[in-house]
C-alpha cells in the first residue's frame, strides 16, 4: 500500500538507462536486468558479494547455548522479519523432526521486526514448537562469529535473492549452509550448500537429521564453501572496480568539468 514497488521501478527504469555502468551481484541478475530494462550488455558488470567477516578475539567468544539457555543443538537464521524470509518453513521442519523422529533442534532467529515477528511466534506456539524458538533481536557484532561457528547450520529458506551474504559468512566461519533450491542460489554457492525444497519442509528435516549423523558429508560441504570464497576475494573485487573507474575517468576527459 505504500507503493514501494512503484517507487523502485521508477528509479530503476530512469537511472539504469542513463548509467555509464551498472553493477550487479551475479550473472543471473545480469541477465535479468538486461532483459527487463533493455540494456546494452557491455554496460553491465558483475561484482559478486563478499562476506562481512569479523575476527574473534579470545574475550569476544561466547558460549551460545549457555547465554541463550539452549538445551539442544541449534540452527541459526540471521534475517529481518519479512514474510519473504520464510521463517515459517523452519518452524514446520523442526515440528516434523520433533513429531516423527523424536529429535529437538533449537532455533536462533536474529534481526529486526519488519512486521512479521508476531505472526511467526504465534505460529510456533500454535504448532507447539515455541519452546525451541529463541528470538535474540539485533545482536552485537562480536557475537556473530560465535553464533555461526557453534550452530548446527545456517538455515536460509528465503524466497528472494538473487544472492545473499549470510551463506558466504557461514562459509568463512566453517558452518554448513542450508539454502533455498533456486537457480540463482545454485549459481552463487554451487554444490557447497544443502539445498532445501521450499514446497516441502521434510526436505530441511532430512538435511538436519543428516547433519547430526554424517560428519564426513558436513566436512565436505565446509571445504567446498571455503573454495567458493577462495575463488573471489576483496582484491578481485577492487581490481574490477578500478577497471570500471579508470575506464570512466578516461572517457570523462573528453568534456570540461564546467560544462
C-alpha positions in Angstrom: 0.0 0.0 0.0 3.0 2.4 0.3 3.9 1.9 -3.3 7.4 0.6 -2.7 7.3 -1.5 -5.9 6.3 1.5 -8.0 9.0 3.8 -6.4 11.7 1.3 -7.1 10.6 0.6 -10.6 10.5 4.3 -11.4 14.1 4.6 -10.0 15.4 1.7 -12.0 13.7 2.5 -15.3 15.1 6.0 -15.2 18.6 5.6 -13.7 19.7 2.4 -15.4 19.2 3.8 -18.9 21.5 6.8 -18.0 24.2 4.9 -16.1 27.7 4.6 -17.6 27.9 1.2 -15.9 25.5 -1.0 -13.9 27.0 -3.2 -11.2 25.1 -6.4 -10.3 25.8 -9.3 -7.9 25.5 -12.3 -10.2 25.3 -13.5 -13.8 21.7 -14.4 -13.0 21.0 -10.8 -12.1 22.9 -9.5 -15.2 20.6 -11.5 -17.5 17.6 -10.2 -15.5 18.4 -6.5 -15.8 19.4 -6.9 -19.5 16.0 -8.4 -20.3 13.9 -6.3 -18.0 15.4 -2.9 -18.9 16.7 -3.5 -22.4 20.3 -2.5 -21.7 23.5 -3.0 -23.7 25.4 -6.0 -22.4 28.7 -4.0 -22.3 27.3 -1.7 -19.6 26.5 -4.3 -17.0 29.3 -5.7 -14.8 29.2 -8.5 -12.3 30.8 -7.9 -8.8 29.9 -10.8 -6.5 29.2 -10.2 -2.9 31.8 -10.7 -0.3 31.2 -11.9 3.3 31.4 -9.5 6.2 33.9 -11.2 8.4 34.5 -10.3 12.0 37.7 -11.6 13.7 37.0 -13.3 17.0 39.2 -12.1 19.9 39.6 -14.5 22.8 37.5 -12.3 25.1 34.7 -12.0 22.4 34.0 -15.7 22.2 30.7 -16.6 23.9 29.1 -19.9 24.9 25.9 -19.5 22.8 24.0 -22.4 24.4 24.7 -21.1 27.9 23.9 -17.4 27.2 20.6 -18.1 25.4 19.6 -21.1 27.6 19.5 -23.7 24.8 19.1 -27.4 25.6 19.8 -28.8 22.1 21.9 -28.3 19.0 20.7 -25.2 17.2 20.3 -23.7 13.8 20.9 -20.1 13.0 19.0 -17.7 10.8 20.0 -14.0 10.7 17.3 -12.2 8.8 14.8 -9.4 9.2 11.2 -10.5 9.9 9.7 -10.0 6.4 7.3 -12.6 5.1 9.6 -13.4 2.1 12.3 -14.5 4.6 10.1 -17.6 5.2 10.8 -18.2 8.9 7.6 -20.3 8.9 9.3 -23.0 6.8 11.8 -23.6 9.6 9.1 -24.0 12.2 7.4 -26.6 10.1 10.7 -28.6 9.7 11.5 -28.7 13.4 7.9 -29.8 14.1 8.5 -32.7 11.8 11.7 -33.6 13.5 10.1 -33.5 16.9 7.0 -35.5 16.0 8.4 -38.0 13.5 12.0 -38.6 14.7 11.8 -37.5 18.3 14.6 -35.0 17.7 14.6 -31.5 19.1 16.6 -28.8 17.4 16.6 -25.3 18.8 16.4 -22.2 16.5 18.0 -18.8 16.9 16.4 -16.0 15.0 18.2 -12.7 14.9 17.3 -9.5 13.1 14.8 -6.7 13.5 11.0 -7.0 13.2 9.6 -5.7 9.9 6.1 -6.6 10.7 6.1 -10.5 10.7 7.6 -11.4 14.1 4.3 -11.6 16.0 2.8 -13.9 13.3 5.9 -16.2 13.4 5.9 -16.5 17.2 2.1 -17.2 17.2 2.6 -19.9 14.5 5.3 -21.5 16.6 3.0 -21.6 19.6 0.1 -23.0 17.6 2.2 -26.0 16.4 3.8 -26.4 19.8 7.5 -25.7 19.0 7.6 -22.3 20.7 9.9 -23.8 23.4 12.5 -24.3 20.7 12.4 -20.8 19.3 14.8 -18.1 20.6 14.5 -14.6 19.1 17.5 -12.6 20.1 16.9 -9.4 18.2 19.7 -7.3 16.8 22.9 -8.9 18.2 26.2 -7.2 18.8 28.8 -7.7 16.1 31.2 -9.5 18.3 28.7 -12.3 18.9 28.1 -13.1 15.2 31.1 -15.4 14.7 30.2 -17.5 17.7 26.6 -17.8 16.6 27.7 -19.1 13.3 30.5 -21.4 14.5 28.6 -23.1 17.3 25.5 -23.7 15.2 24.5 -27.0 13.5 23.9 -25.0 10.3 22.9 -21.6 8.8 19.4 -22.2 7.5 18.2 -19.6 5.0 14.9 -20.5 3.3 14.4 -17.1 1.7 12.3 -16.7 -1.4 14.3 -13.7 -2.7 17.8 -13.0 -3.9 19.2 -13.4 -6.4 22.1 -13.8 -3.9 22.6 -13.3 -0.2 25.5 -12.6 2.1 24.8 -14.9 5.2 25.8 -18.1 3.2 29.2 -16.5 2.4 29.7 -15.6 6.1 28.8 -19.2 7.1 31.4 -20.5 4.6 34.0 -18.2 6.2 33.2 -19.5 9.7 33.2 -23.1 8.5 29.5 -23.5 9.1 27.2 -25.8 6.9 24.7 -23.9 4.8 21.1 -24.9 4.1 19.8 -22.8 1.2 16.7 -22.4 -0.9 16.8 -24.5 -4.0 16.7 -21.8 -6.7 18.7 -21.3 -9.9 20.3 -18.0 -8.7 21.3 -19.5 -5.3 22.9 -22.5 -7.1 24.9 -20.2 -9.2 26.1 -18.3 -6.1 27.2 -21.3 -4.0 27.5 -24.3 -6.4 27.4 -27.6 -4.6 28.7 -26.1 -1.3 25.3 -26.0 0.3 22.5 -28.3 1.2 19.5 -27.2 -0.9 16.0 -27.2 0.5 12.8 -27.7 -1.4 10.7 -24.8 -0.1 7.5 -26.6 -1.0 8.4 -29.4 1.3 9.6 -28.9 5.0 10.5 -32.5 5.1 13.4 -31.5 2.9 15.0 -29.5 5.7 14.1 -32.0 8.4 16.0 -34.7 6.5 19.0 -32.4 6.0 19.2 -31.6 9.7 18.9 -35.2 10.6 21.8 -35.9 8.2 23.9 -33.1 9.6 23.6 -34.6 13.1 24.8 -38.0 11.9 27.1 -37.6 9.0 30.3 -35.7 9.8 32.0 -36.6 6.6 29.3 -35.0 4.4 29.2 -32.0 6.7 33.0 -31.5 6.3 32.8 -32.0 2.6 30.4 -29.1 2.3 32.5 -26.9 4.5 35.6 -27.5 2.3 33.6 -26.6 -0.8 32.4 -23.4 0.9 36.0 -22.4 1.5 36.7 -23.0 -2.2 33.9 -20.7 -3.1 35.5 -17.9 -1.1 38.9 -18.6 -2.4 37.7 -18.0 -6.0 36.6 -14.4 -5.3 38.2 -12.1 -2.7 38.5 -8.4 -1.9 41.4 -7.9 -4.2 39.5 -9.4 -7.1 36.6 -7.0 -6.3 38.8 -3.9 -6.0 40.6 -4.7 -9.3 37.2 -4.9 -11.1 36.0 -1.7 -9.6 39.3 0.0 -10.5 38.9 -1.1 -14.1 35.4 0.5 -14.2 36.6 3.8 -12.6 39.7 4.0 -14.9 37.6 3.4 -18.0 35.1 6.1 -16.9 38.0 8.5 -16.0 39.5 8.2 -19.5 36.1 8.8 -21.1 35.4 11.7 -18.7 38.4 13.7 -20.0 36.5 14.4 -23.2 34.5 17.2 -21.7 35.1 20.1 -19.4 34.1 19.8 -15.7 32.3 23.2 -16.0 30.1 22.2 -19.0 
